[in-house]
Amino acid sequence: MTKAIGEHHFSCTDTLFVAGTETNTATLEWAMAELLQNEKAMSKAKQEMDQIIGKGKLVEESDVARLPYLQAVIKETFRLHLPVPFLIPRRANANVEICGYTIPKDAHVLVNVWAIGRNSSIWENANLFSPERFLGSEVDVKGHNYELTPFGVGRRICPGVPLAMRTLYLMLGSLINCFDWKLEDEVTIDDMNMEDKFGITLVKAQPVRVIPKKISN
């Protein structure tokens, strides 16, 4: 099925592709912004890749399993900066009581995963970007751990999870390992705007503007 908009035609496949690329680019930008603000985390990510695959080399899919800190950076970015703040609405098919609250039958429920990711009763130093919290942890983003569910859970989990994770690991890892990054002239870390711009997806209110310097391998 194809829908015409102006002179352009968008199929269902196009819609899924565009939706996937928008959330991936938003997550990638947030990850870079957090790493630029956290020199220690950036240094650890670079050191890990230098030791495992070699400085200046592109990250390949076969490398990812050997890069636990890179995996932790992605998880921590998802925890703080969900690309979509609410999961797909659910409807209760019966009256149910949760934590002392009654949800009536046929009520539509919105799960605020953004708030869960910043809940101080779940996460220590919840507003602090700290990939180390995921090192040695079995918490993942595949819908088995309710404290971190950027893609949803159950039968309606996002079908693009495998593609999204592969893409993010390869893009972020390669950007970190192949380039050194600095902010534009006269811009300091303190000047970076880390506010969200709320919409269907959560993106940075102001884009990250940085200058790359290629690393020789």
BELDADA-V675354 format. One record per pair of residues at least 4 apart in sequence whose ideal C-beta (glycine too) atoms are under 6 Angstrom apart, sorted by the first residue. I is the first residue (numbers start at 1). GAP is how many residues later the second one is. Records with the same first field share a line. If there is no record, write none. Layout:
BEGIN
I: GAP / GAP
END
This chain:
BEGIN
2: 7 / 9
3: 7
4: 5
10: 4 / 5
20: 140
22: 179
23: 60 / 178
24: 140 / 143
26: 57 / 175 / 177
27: 50 / 56
28: 143 / 144
29: 175 / 179
30: 47 / 51
31: 46 / 141
32: 176
33: 175
34: 95
35: 6 / 7
37: 152
38: 91
41: 90
44: 25
45: 24 / 25 / 28 / 131
46: 130
48: 19 / 21
49: 4 / 128
50: 5
52: 14
53: 4 / 10
54: 163
55: 160 / 162
56: 122 / 159 / 160 / 161
57: 160
58: 116
59: 4 / 111 / 114 / 115
64: 105
70: 103
72: 59 / 62 / 63
73: 58
74: 94
75: 59
76: 55
77: 4
78: 63 / 72
79: 38 / 69
82: 31 / 32 / 68
83: 118
84: 117
85: 29 / 117
86: 24 / 26
87: 24 / 26 / 65
88: 68
89: 19 / 21
90: 19
91: 17
92: 4 / 11 / 13 / 15
94: 11
95: 9 / 10
96: 7
97: 5
103: 4
113: 36
118: 8
120: 6
122: 25
139: 6 / 9
141: 7 / 9
143: 10 / 14
149: 4
151: 6 / 7 / 10
152: 4 / 5 / 6
153: 4
160: 4
167: 4
168: 4
169: 4
173: 4
174: 4
178: 37
179: 33 / 35
180: 33
181: 29 / 31
182: 29
183: 4 / 27
184: 25
187: 4
193: 12 / 13
195: 10
196: 6
197: 6 / 8
END
